[in-house]
Amino acid sequence: MIDPGELHEGMTVRDVEGRKLGKVVNLGATQFDLEQGWPARRDFVVNVHQVARIDGRDVILHANPRVRVPPDDTP
């Protein structure tokens, strides 16, 4: 499990294959909102336990997250 203190708003969230899912917003103690698009079109709630690792400014989710998030198609 990762240290929740390593998470920061604005980090890019990716799946295990490296596809961008969105960015971290509204960071709480045990979860954060994953926001897609600009302006924001969709939000998903992600539990910190679903984070596999942090790689620089990227948050990588486990391969089988409980919340299914489609890739973000925003350039």
URDA-V184309 format. One record per backbone hydrogen bond with DSSP energy under -1.0 kcal/mol. CO is the residue of the C=O (numbers start at 1). NH is the residue of the N-H. If there is no record, write none. Layout:
co: <CO & CO>
nh: <NH & NH>
//
This chain:
co: <3 & 4 & 8 & 11 & 12 & 13 & 13 & 14 & 15 & 19 & 20 & 22 & 23 & 24 & 25 & 30 & 31 & 32 & 33 & 34 & 35 & 36 & 36 & 42 & 44 & 46 & 47 & 48 & 50 & 53 & 55 & 57 & 58 & 59 & 60 & 60>
nh: <6 & 7 & 11 & 24 & 59 & 21 & 22 & 61 & 18 & 15 & 72 & 13 & 35 & 10 & 33 & 48 & 28 & 46 & 25 & 44 & 23 & 41 & 42 & 36 & 34 & 32 & 50 & 51 & 62 & 60 & 58 & 12 & 55 & 14 & 52 & 53>
//
